[in-house]
Amino acid sequence: MAQITLTPEEVAVLRNALSSYVSDLRMEIINTDSWGFRQHLKHEEVVLKKLMAQLDVELATPEVAV
C-alpha cells in the first residue's frame, strides 16, 4: 500500500482537481460511443469518487496522511 503525507492545503487542491476531472469525465462518459470504453470510464469515476471521499475525511483531521 502506498502512502504519502500531504498538508491540508495539498489535500484540498488535490480534492478540487479530482472533482474537476470527475466532472469532465461525466461528459466523456455521455459522449462515448463504445460500450466497453464507457464501462471503463464509469469504473474510473467510481474509483475517483472513493478517493475524493477519503480526501474529505482527511480534510477533517489536522495531520494528513494519504
Secondary structure as a PSIPRED ss2 file (coil, helix, strand):
# PSIPRED VFORMAT (PSIPRED V4.0)

   1 M C   1.000  0.000  0.000
   2 A C   1.000  0.000  0.000
   3 Q C   1.000  0.000  0.000
   4 I C   1.000  0.000  0.000
   5 T E   0.000  0.000  1.000
   6 L C   1.000  0.000  0.000
   7 T C   1.000  0.000  0.000
   8 P H   0.000  1.000  0.000
   9 E H   0.000  1.000  0.000
  10 E H   0.000  1.000  0.000
  11 V H   0.000  1.000  0.000
  12 A H   0.000  1.000  0.000
  13 V H   0.000  1.000  0.000
  14 L H   0.000  1.000  0.000
  15 R H   0.000  1.000  0.000
  16 N H   0.000  1.000  0.000
  17 A H   0.000  1.000  0.000
  18 L H   0.000  1.000  0.000
  19 S H   0.000  1.000  0.000
  20 S H   0.000  1.000  0.000
  21 Y H   0.000  1.000  0.000
  22 V H   0.000  1.000  0.000
  23 S H   0.000  1.000  0.000
  24 D H   0.000  1.000  0.000
  25 L H   0.000  1.000  0.000
  26 R H   0.000  1.000  0.000
  27 M H   0.000  1.000  0.000
  28 E H   0.000  1.000  0.000
  29 I H   0.000  1.000  0.000
  30 I H   0.000  1.000  0.000
  31 N H   0.000  1.000  0.000
  32 T C   1.000  0.000  0.000
  33 D C   1.000  0.000  0.000
  34 S C   1.000  0.000  0.000
  35 W H   0.000  1.000  0.000
  36 G H   0.000  1.000  0.000
  37 F H   0.000  1.000  0.000
  38 R H   0.000  1.000  0.000
  39 Q H   0.000  1.000  0.000
  40 H H   0.000  1.000  0.000
  41 L H   0.000  1.000  0.000
  42 K H   0.000  1.000  0.000
  43 H H   0.000  1.000  0.000
  44 E H   0.000  1.000  0.000
  45 E H   0.000  1.000  0.000
  46 V H   0.000  1.000  0.000
  47 V H   0.000  1.000  0.000
  48 L H   0.000  1.000  0.000
  49 K H   0.000  1.000  0.000
  50 K H   0.000  1.000  0.000
  51 L H   0.000  1.000  0.000
  52 M H   0.000  1.000  0.000
  53 A H   0.000  1.000  0.000
  54 Q H   0.000  1.000  0.000
  55 L H   0.000  1.000  0.000
  56 D H   0.000  1.000  0.000
  57 V H   0.000  1.000  0.000
  58 E H   0.000  1.000  0.000
  59 L H   0.000  1.000  0.000
  60 A C   1.000  0.000  0.000
  61 T C   1.000  0.000  0.000
  62 P C   1.000  0.000  0.000
  63 E C   1.000  0.000  0.000
  64 V C   1.000  0.000  0.000
  65 A E   0.000  0.000  1.000
  66 V C   1.000  0.000  0.000
